[in-house]
Amino acid sequence: MAYKNIIVDIEDNVCLIRLDRPDAMNALNLDLLRELGKALGEAQQNDKVRACVITGSEKAFAAGADIKMMSEKSFVDVFTEDLFTPEEQAIRRIRKPIIAAVSGYALGGGCELAMMADFIIAGDNAKFGQPEVNLGVMPGMGGSARLTKLVGRAKAMDMALTGRMMDAEEAERAGLVSRVVPAKKLVEEALAAARKIAEKGAISVMAIKEAVNRADEMPLAEALLFERRLFHALFATEDQKEGMTAFIDKREPQFRDR
Ligand code: HXC
């Protein structure tokens, strides 16, 4: 499938998706977001894909939703078309793990897209921000809701109210990113992490993603119960027998996703 705003490569069981609107700092218009949702949907269906990486260019992961696309829209327009809702849902419904590899700017919708991934690996040149306040609006795809869960109220308020950017080091300290690597090695490191996940059993991987994401949305007692029941359920899989037997036999497990 040929895309206009993204480049998709599948290798070693990993689907690498590069956002590719270089003239607009990878600003997220609907075409790009729809292509991204489609590519991820195809990755979900493709048995060869076991993990995905979304990245941008060295200069910009994505500098936000496309301001030129939004500037003339009215409330009735965005409310009626439910701007960005189907596009966000297309990403959220992916059950395979998604890593965001962020180099350069991840602003507004770009930061929000990165937060929709399961975790973020940042280049040491990454800059995160929610500058929508400068445009007379506010975050609309998780930059207040999801960001608050990830970095806490103080930093979320600071970032969304002042519109300031956080560098990679601060983002790691705040818990927004899982690790910081040299910008030149970013994609390589993210692909290595994805390949590491691709070696695991797909059922445990999917269950872990589901449990961690649900934990964000449920009260602790419910989240613990959900986790425990999924943990119990994995004892119905051959991969559990294989993983535990391989440990005892001191050999590498051969997971078969069943
Ligand atoms: C449309 C954008 C854009 C954006 C950059 N460009 N960001 N176009 N939407 N979000 C375009 C510029 O207009 C310019 O096009 C080209 O990309 C290069 O950008 P420059 O500004 O010339 O580059 P630079 O001086 O290096 O500054 C980089 C930057 C700045 C700091 C990232 O571009 C910037 O502040 N961008 C806007 C960031 C922002 O406000 N994001 C939030 C968007 S609202 P031309 O044609 O002039 O060369 C949002 C809402 C989310 O995300 C809520 C729901 C999803």
Residues whose N, C-alpha, C, O or C-beta is under 5 A from the ligand:
A	BS01	HXC	D23 A24 M25 A27 A63 G64 A65 D66 I67 K68 F84 Y105 L107 G108 G109 P131 E132 M138 P139 G140 M141
